[in-house]
Amino acid sequence: MKKSILVSGLIFFANVASAQVQAPVAPIEASDPRYYELSKPTLVEIADPDPTGSWMQPYIDEVTQSSSLSYATSLPTLKTATTSVSVDEIIAVGKLVWNIIEKNQPKVDVKTNRMSVLPKAAKDWTDLERWSNPESRVFKIAYKNGFGSEIVSFSFRVVYFFGGRYNGAGKYIANVTVIPTSTYVGWGYTLNSRVEFPTIVNLGTLLDPIVGAQLDVSWEVETVMKKSRESASYFVRGDGQIIDLTYGF
């Protein structure tokens, strides 16, 4: 069932992530090796930078105007772009891996970069009813250099529908996606990040499933002197909860 939710929206996908472009000329500090030193990253949940919810209506429009992606006919590898993977009577439909930042530039395509966990018998997420309003949480990752200055940071929004029921039973999730909301990368640094969905589970019963999906956000920060790779994991549940499996850094 499609929900129509009226939200006074602004242009969303063109402006969803503000990216601060690197200066064309190296700063004075770049001549000092401390400029390229990387601290251990911090990862925290932050207050929503868009408290008016202007992101919500355009997100709803994107996911309701395009149906779920096709089911695959065989079990995939995680590198497959568009596919599905099944556990018992539930199935994950959509994209399991995609990039959200490539060489410092945010990438947003909610029409295709999303994943749903549905009953096998459903043809589309709109076959289910009693979906919640979209749920959203925002997290921020930041690094400091040897001078103690924040040199790389990016924040991202995890969005999803939850609570969908099929023939009056179950609690499913739909249109789970990760949207970069802001990015800052200092001169001489390169940032890349991607999203993966490695696991789905049924936390309920076969007759009344409560689905869950693990969502991993990984990133890499690179300079001429050092490369840092990190990841964070979250667990999205059909009853609306999102659990931080990393507990922050």
C-alpha positions in Angstrom: 0.0 0.0 0.0 1.4 3.4 -0.9 1.3 6.0 1.8 0.9 9.7 0.8 2.6 11.9 3.3 2.5 15.7 2.8 5.7 17.4 3.8 6.7 20.9 2.7 9.7 19.7 0.7 12.6 21.5 -0.8 14.7 20.3 -3.8 16.3 17.3 -2.2 18.4 15.1 -4.3 20.3 17.9 -6.0 21.3 19.3 -2.6 21.2 16.3 -0.4 25.0 16.4 0.4 27.0 19.6 0.8 30.5 18.9 -0.3 33.3 21.4 0.5 35.7 21.4 -2.4 39.4 21.2 -1.8 41.3 24.5 -2.3 43.3 24.4 -5.6 46.4 25.6 -3.8 48.0 23.6 -1.0 47.7 25.3 2.5 50.9 26.4 4.2 50.5 23.5 6.7 50.8 20.9 3.9 54.6 21.3 3.9 54.6 19.8 7.4 54.3 16.0 7.8 51.9 16.6 10.7 49.3 17.8 8.2 49.0 14.3 6.8 48.9 12.5 10.2 45.5 10.9 10.8 43.9 10.5 14.2 41.7 7.6 15.1 38.2 8.5 13.7 35.3 9.5 15.8 31.8 8.1 15.0 28.8 9.6 16.7 25.1 10.0 16.1 24.2 13.6 15.6 21.1 15.8 15.8 19.3 15.9 12.5 20.8 18.8 10.4 17.4 19.0 8.7 14.9 19.2 11.7 12.1 20.5 9.4 12.1 17.1 7.6 12.4 18.7 4.1 14.1 15.5 3.0 11.1 13.3 3.6 8.6 14.1 0.9 11.2 13.9 -2.0 12.4 10.5 -0.6 8.8 9.2 -0.5 8.3 10.4 -4.1 11.4 8.7 -5.3 10.6 5.3 -3.8 6.9 5.3 -4.6 7.4 6.3 -8.3 9.7 3.3 -8.9 8.9 -0.3 -8.0 11.2 -2.6 -6.1 14.1 -4.0 -8.1 13.8 -7.4 -9.7 14.3 -10.7 -7.8 17.4 -12.7 -8.8 17.0 -16.3 -9.9 20.0 -17.5 -7.9 22.0 -16.6 -4.8 24.4 -13.7 -5.5 27.8 -12.6 -4.5 27.8 -9.3 -2.6 29.5 -7.6 -5.6 26.4 -8.2 -7.7 24.8 -4.8 -8.3 21.1 -5.7 -8.3 20.0 -8.9 -6.8 18.3 -10.7 -3.9 19.2 -13.2 -1.2 16.7 -15.3 0.7 16.4 -16.6 4.3 13.5 -19.0 4.9 10.4 -17.2 3.7 11.8 -13.7 3.5 13.9 -12.2 0.8 16.1 -9.1 0.4 15.3 -7.2 -2.8 17.3 -4.4 -4.3 20.9 -3.3 -4.3 23.2 -4.9 -1.8 26.4 -2.8 -2.5 26.8 0.7 -3.7 29.2 3.7 -3.3 28.0 6.8 -1.5 31.2 8.8 -1.9 33.7 8.5 -4.8 36.9 10.5 -4.7 35.4 13.0 -2.3 32.1 13.4 -4.3 28.7 12.3 -2.7 26.7 9.9 -4.8 22.9 9.8 -4.4 20.4 7.6 -6.4 17.6 6.5 -4.2 15.6 5.1 -7.1 18.0 2.2 -7.4 20.3 2.4 -4.3 17.9 0.9 -1.8 17.1 -2.5 -0.3 13.9 -4.0 1.1 13.3 -7.2 3.1 9.9 -8.7 2.1 8.0 -11.9 2.1 8.8 -14.1 -0.9 5.2 -14.1 -2.0 5.1 -10.3 -2.4 5.8 -8.8 -5.8 6.6 -5.3 -4.5 6.9 -3.4 -1.2 3.7 -1.6 -2.0 1.9 -5.0 -1.8 2.3 -4.7 2.0 0.2 -2.4 4.3 0.5 -0.4 7.4 4.0 1.0 6.7 5.4 3.6 9.1 6.4 7.0 8.1 10.1 7.0 7.0 12.5 6.6 10.0 15.8 8.5 9.8 19.0 8.7 11.9 22.1 10.7 11.1 25.7 9.8 12.0 29.0 11.6 11.6 32.6 10.4 11.0 35.5 12.7 11.5 39.3 12.7 11.5 41.8 15.2 12.8 45.3 15.7 11.6 48.6 16.1 13.5 47.7 19.8 14.2 44.5 18.8 15.9 42.4 20.3 13.1 39.4 18.4 11.6 40.7 17.4 8.2 38.1 14.9 6.9 34.5 14.5 8.0 31.3 13.2 6.5 27.8 12.6 7.8 25.2 10.2 6.4 21.5 9.6 6.9 20.1 6.1 7.3 16.5 6.0 6.1 13.9 3.3 5.9 10.2 2.3 6.2 9.3 -0.3 8.8 6.4 -2.2 10.2 4.9 -3.3 6.8 2.4 -6.2 7.1 1.6 -8.9 4.6 -1.9 -10.4 4.9 -2.1 -9.0 8.3 1.2 -10.5 9.6 4.8 -9.7 10.0 6.9 -6.6 10.4 9.0 -5.9 7.3 11.4 -3.1 6.2 11.5 -1.3 2.9 13.6 1.2 0.9 16.6 1.1 3.3 19.2 3.5 2.0 22.1 5.6 3.1 22.3 9.2 2.0 25.4 11.4 2.5 24.3 14.7 4.1 27.6 16.6 4.3 31.2 16.1 3.3 34.5 17.9 4.0 37.8 16.7 2.7 41.0 18.7 3.2 43.5 19.4 0.5 45.7 16.4 -0.2 43.2 13.9 1.2 40.9 11.4 -0.7 37.7 9.9 0.7 35.7 7.0 -0.6 32.8 5.2 1.1 30.3 2.4 0.3 27.3 0.6 1.7 26.8 -3.2 2.0 24.0 -5.4 3.3 25.7 -8.7 4.2 23.0 -10.3 6.3 19.2 -10.6 6.7 17.4 -12.5 9.4 13.9 -13.4 10.7 13.7 -12.4 14.4 10.1 -13.6 14.7 8.3 -16.7 13.5 7.6 -18.2 10.1 3.9 -17.1 10.5 4.7 -13.7 12.0 8.2 -12.6 10.9 10.1 -9.6 12.3 12.8 -9.0 9.8 16.2 -7.5 10.3 19.1 -6.5 8.1 22.7 -5.6 8.8 23.9 -2.5 7.1 27.7 -1.8 6.9 29.1 1.6 6.0 32.8 1.4 5.1 35.2 4.1 4.2 38.8 4.8 3.2 40.8 8.0 3.8 44.1 8.3 1.9 47.0 10.7 1.7 50.5 10.5 0.2 51.7 9.2 3.6 48.9 7.1 5.0 45.8 5.1 4.2 43.0 4.4 6.8 40.2 1.9 6.3 37.3 1.7 8.8 33.7 0.5 8.9 30.6 0.8 11.0 27.7 -1.7 11.3 24.1 -1.1 12.0 21.1 -3.4 12.4 17.7 -2.3 11.1 14.7 -4.1 12.4 11.1 -4.5 11.2 9.8 -3.0 14.5 11.6 0.2 13.7 14.7 -0.1 15.9 18.2 0.6 14.5 21.0 -0.8 16.6 24.6 0.5 16.4 26.7 -2.7 16.3 29.9 -0.7 16.4 29.0 1.3 19.5 30.9 4.3 18.0 34.7 4.7 18.0 
